[in-house]
Amino acid sequence: MQSVHVQAPDRLLGKIVQVEIEGAHANSLSGRVQTDIFTSDHDTNSVSLSGRRASVDAERPLLLQFDDNQLVPMLFGRHDENLARLEEHLGVTLVSRGNRIAVSGESEAVERAGRALRALWERLQRGLEVSPAEVDAAARLSAAPGGDPSND
């Protein structure tokens, strides 16, 4: 995540938003606000991760919230490495804030990313490791026809 200078309404102060980069300067970036990512729950598809599934609307990001703050860093990976791997494999955008992740992209890709993140979360809850290889496997299994990476 990178700080970017943008012109935006005061209601966006302190919020994470998607920004289209319009310029690179010596020590900063400038851009244009695209959409609000972390807004109130009634404005997004939201699910607290305790095994429930969420329906995905392509117009809004899927917001996943994880209930154990001690496991969240292991899910995200060092410097959000696991999230970056999922983005690369599944063609989605993942934006984290605290114990939440906003997943945006094409609806099928968002659903696959949600399945992969839920499977990795379940591994952590069972006391298992989430390594880069496990992230790659969850991404592959979530993209397979009928694939559910939690069935390992």
URRA-V168038 format. One record per pair of residues at least 12 apart in sequence whose ideal C-beta (glycine too) atoms are under 6 Angstrom apart, sorted by sequence separation. I is the first residue (numbers start at 1). J is the second residue. D is the distance in whole Angstrom. If there is no record, write none. Layout:
# URRA-V168038
<<I,J,D> <I,J,D>>
This chain:
# URRA-V168038
<<19,31,4> <20,32,5> <45,57,6> <93,105,6> <6,19,6> <92,105,4> <19,33,6> <20,34,6> <91,105,6> <4,19,5> <45,60,6> <49,64,6> <17,33,5> <18,34,4> <44,60,5> <18,35,5> <44,61,6> <45,62,5> <46,63,4> <47,64,6> <48,65,5> <49,66,5> <92,109,5> <91,109,5> <92,110,6> <120,138,5> <17,36,6> <18,37,6> <44,63,4> <90,109,5> <119,138,5> <17,37,6> <76,96,6> <16,37,5> <92,113,5> <16,38,5> <90,112,5> <116,138,4> <5,28,6> <15,38,6> <90,113,5> <116,139,5> <37,61,6> <4,29,5> <5,30,5> <6,31,5> <8,33,5> <116,142,4> <4,31,5> <6,33,5> <72,99,5> <86,113,6> <115,142,4> <122,150,5> <69,99,6> <86,116,6> <112,142,4> <119,149,4> <112,143,5> <119,150,4> <66,99,5> <116,149,6> <65,100,5> <64,101,5> <63,102,5> <61,102,4> <62,103,4> <61,103,6> <61,104,4> <75,120,6> <75,121,6> <62,110,5> <58,107,4> <75,124,6> <90,139,6> <74,124,6> <85,135,5> <89,139,4> <56,107,5> <62,114,6> <64,117,6> <71,124,4> <82,135,5> <86,139,6> <56,110,5> <56,111,5> <74,130,6> <37,95,5> <38,97,5> <37,102,4> <49,121,5> <16,95,6> <16,97,5>>
